[in-house]
Amino acid sequence: MAQAPRFRIHYELEGQPCTHEVEAPGGDLTPDQARFQLESLHSDANPADITELRIVPLTPGEGATGPGDGWQAGAPDGAA
């Protein structure tokens, strides 16, 4: 059985850089869907404080999920 595509959302919350990983059973993740995920995750925050959204598709072997599920942590993104 194939796994749903995974995405890493890079964003800022109150000026602090953050990331969050999600699965997208539909195969794609739109900016509106990513924002909805983040606003649900940070329901106590002002939605206007969630800025600088960037969506990065992950491939099998990338991601920070539990052991044994076929996904492994990738290299840090955005290294200068």
C-alpha positions as CSV (number, residue, x, y, z in Angstrom):
1,M,0.0,0.0,0.0
2,A,1.5,3.4,-1.0
3,Q,1.9,6.1,1.6
4,A,0.3,9.5,1.2
5,P,2.7,12.2,0.0
6,R,4.3,14.2,2.8
7,F,5.1,17.8,2.9
8,R,7.2,20.0,5.2
9,I,5.8,23.5,5.8
10,H,8.3,26.1,6.7
11,Y,6.8,29.2,8.4
12,E,7.3,31.9,11.0
13,L,5.2,32.1,14.1
14,E,5.5,35.5,15.8
15,G,8.8,36.0,14.0
16,Q,10.3,32.6,15.0
17,P,11.1,30.0,12.3
18,C,9.2,26.8,12.6
19,T,8.5,23.7,10.5
20,H,5.6,21.2,10.5
21,E,5.2,18.0,8.5
22,V,1.9,16.8,7.1
23,E,0.5,14.0,4.9
24,A,-1.7,14.9,2.0
25,P,-3.8,11.9,1.0
26,G,-5.1,13.9,-2.0
27,G,-1.5,14.1,-3.4
28,D,-1.0,17.8,-3.2
29,L,-0.9,20.5,-0.5
30,T,-2.1,24.0,-1.4
31,P,-1.0,27.1,0.5
32,D,-4.6,27.4,1.8
33,Q,-4.5,23.8,3.1
34,A,-1.1,24.4,4.7
35,R,-2.4,27.6,6.4
36,F,-5.5,25.7,7.7
37,Q,-3.2,23.0,9.2
38,L,-1.0,25.6,10.9
39,E,-3.9,27.6,12.2
40,S,-5.4,24.4,13.7
41,L,-2.0,23.5,15.2
42,H,-1.5,26.9,16.7
43,S,-5.2,27.6,17.6
44,D,-4.1,29.9,20.4
45,A,-2.1,32.2,18.1
46,N,-3.3,35.1,16.0
47,P,-3.5,33.8,12.4
48,A,-1.8,37.0,11.3
49,D,1.3,35.9,13.2
50,I,1.7,32.8,11.0
51,T,3.8,34.2,8.1
52,E,6.3,33.2,5.4
53,L,4.8,29.9,4.4
54,R,6.8,27.7,2.2
55,I,5.8,24.2,1.2
56,V,8.4,21.6,0.4
57,P,7.4,18.1,-0.8
58,L,9.2,15.2,0.9
59,T,10.3,12.0,-0.7
60,P,10.4,8.6,1.0
61,G,13.5,8.7,3.2
62,E,12.8,12.3,4.3
63,G,10.7,13.5,7.2
64,A,10.6,13.2,11.0
65,T,8.1,10.5,11.7
66,G,8.2,7.5,13.9
67,P,10.5,4.5,13.6
68,G,9.8,1.8,11.1
69,D,7.5,3.7,8.8
70,G,9.9,4.2,5.9
71,W,10.6,7.9,6.4
72,Q,13.9,9.2,7.7
73,A,15.0,12.7,8.8
74,G,16.5,14.7,5.9
75,A,19.3,17.2,5.9
76,P,18.5,20.6,7.4
77,D,16.9,22.9,4.8
78,G,18.2,26.3,3.8
79,A,21.8,25.8,4.9
80,A,23.8,28.9,3.9
